[in-house]
Amino acid sequence: MEPITLCGLVSVMFGLWVEFEPAVKAVVKAICRSTFFTEVIPHSPVQKPVNVNRMPICLAKTSHY
């Protein structure tokens, strides 16, 4: 494609996104809050980081050769 055509396409897509962003976000929020979505897709619990008891080997070295 011509560079001018690509620039025009990017401009049009940006304009459409700015125009329809609130509607798209509302639809996505409605879908994510629906009971069908929450029942079909199981949400995994948030994993907590494991405490590191030992220092990693790369940090334990006194000098790097």
N, C-alpha and C positions, 0 to 999 in steps of 0.2 A: 504494500500500500504506500501511497505517497505520504511523506511526512506531514503535509498540510492537512490531509484527510485524517491522520491519526490525532493531530492536535485538535481538530474539530470534534472528533469522536470523544476525546477526553473531556473537552469543554461541555459537550452535551451530556455526557454521563455524570459529570460533577453537578451540573445544573439540575438534572433529574434527581440525583441523590439529595441535594439540598431541599428540593421541593417535596419529595416523598419520604424523607427520613422519619418524621414523626409517625406517619402512618405505618411504615415498615416496623418501627420499634414497637408500636402498639400491637400489631398482629403477632410479632414474635413473643411479646410478653403474655398475650392471651393464650397462645399455644403452649408456652412453658408452664402456665398456671392451670391448664386444663387437667381434669382428673384422668382422662385417657392417657395423656403424656406421662403423668406421674406414675400411673399403674404399669404402663408398658415398658418404660425405661427405668430400671432400678438405679437409684442414685447411691453411689458408694459413699461411705462416711469419710469425713476429712481425716487424712492420716497425719498423725503427729510425728515430728522428726525424732529420730532415735538419738539419744545422748551418746556422744562418742567418748569412750573411756580412755582410749589410747590415742596418742598423737600419730597422725599419718606419717609413714616412713619418709616421704619427701620433705616434711617439715622437721623431722628429727635429725636429719643429717646436719652436721656442723658446717660442712663446706660442700659445694657442688663442683665436681671435676668436669 
